Amino acid sequence: MLTLYHSPNSRSTRIIGLIEAMNIRDKIDIRLVSILRQDGSGGQDASNLHPEGKVPCLVHNGVEIWESAAIILYLTDLFPESGPEGDLGVPVGHAQRGRYVSWLTYYAGIVEPVLVHHYIGAEHPALQATFRGMPELAARLKAALSGTSWLVDDRYTAADLLMASPFQWFTDITPDDPAIRNWLARCSDRPFHSAVEAFEAEAMAAL
Ligand SMILES: N[C@@H](CCC(=O)N[C@@H](CS)C(=O)NCC(=O)O)C(=O)O
């Protein structure tokens, strides 16, 4: 039994995207919960099993899986080769598995902190030493996209879905580079986005 605790228009929206892209809606019970939003609205929901009351949180047979990158890895491993978009993951043993796992964990460990530091204007030698900054993030993306359309295995994977997501919300922080902008446009063109918009509109109305 799989349950996703979800709040619309939040970081868990990308998990809805993954679910739509993989066509696994019938395999997951999606429960809408409220969260404490950064503008002070909303509030934690006692029914949400995330240990900090955040979203997304996936629960599989009583075990909580939290952090978007972990949930994405978990679902793409659990349901390989599912959905009209084909396999969004990269299986264990595949030559590109390491690259796939690296982008997912790079997102969680580096990209989120770098974007938050950039947003609040935080600068410190320890931040630079530990996470680097926006120029380095842009350089990584640019290098990865040189000569290929996607980050891993020359095809759209959940690594693209996750890595593109913050730039799709905050378009003004997108690095000004044609390779990155074209990649984002390709990511935003994926057919599942219209289903996500419809799902989120309904979820918003239901909350
Ligand atoms: N790094 C986490 C971030 C999760 C997160 O911060 N989610 C926000 C929604 S965008 C949240 O639930 N905030 C509620 C709170 O802070 O209590 C992930 O990607 O899953």
The ligand as an SDF file (V2000), in Angstrom:
LIG
                    3D

 20 19  0  0  0  0  0  0  0  0999 V2000
   13.9040   19.0770    0.6630 N   0  0  0  0  0  0  0  0  0  0  0  0
   12.5340   18.7220    0.8880 C   0  0  0  0  0  0  0  0  0  0  0  0
   11.7570   19.9880    1.1810 C   0  0  0  0  0  0  0  0  0  0  0  0
   10.3550   19.7210    1.6700 C   0  0  0  0  0  0  0  0  0  0  0  0
    9.6670   21.0530    2.0200 C   0  0  0  0  0  0  0  0  0  0  0  0
   10.2850   21.9570    2.5900 O   0  0  0  0  0  0  0  0  0  0  0  0
    8.3800   21.1410    1.7080 N   0  0  0  0  0  0  0  0  0  0  0  0
    7.6350   22.3440    2.0330 C   0  0  0  0  0  0  0  0  0  0  0  0
    6.6120   22.6340    0.9590 C   0  0  0  0  0  0  0  0  0  0  0  0
    7.3120   23.3940   -0.4550 S   0  0  0  0  0  0  0  0  0  0  0  0
    6.8480   22.1060    3.3180 C   0  0  0  0  0  0  0  0  0  0  0  0
    6.2290   21.0840    3.4500 O   0  0  0  0  0  0  0  0  0  0  0  0
    6.8430   23.0710    4.2260 N   0  0  0  0  0  0  0  0  0  0  0  0
    6.0620   22.9920    5.4310 C   0  0  0  0  0  0  0  0  0  0  0  0
    6.8470   23.2510    6.6760 C   0  0  0  0  0  0  0  0  0  0  0  0
    7.9620   23.7640    6.5820 O   0  0  0  0  0  0  0  0  0  0  0  0
    6.3140   22.9520    7.7480 O   0  0  0  0  0  0  0  0  0  0  0  0
   11.9700   17.9870   -0.3200 C   0  0  0  0  0  0  0  0  0  0  0  0
   12.3860   18.2910   -1.4400 O   0  0  0  0  0  0  0  0  0  0  0  0
   11.1380   17.0890   -0.1640 O   0  0  0  0  0  0  0  0  0  0  0  0
  1  2  1  0
  2  3  1  0
  2 18  1  0
  3  4  1  0
  4  5  1  0
  5  6  2  0
  5  7  1  0
  7  8  1  0
  8  9  1  0
  8 11  1  0
  9 10  1  0
 11 12  2  0
 11 13  1  0
 13 14  1  0
 14 15  1  0
 15 16  2  0
 15 17  1  0
 18 19  2  0
 18 20  1  0
M  END
$$$$
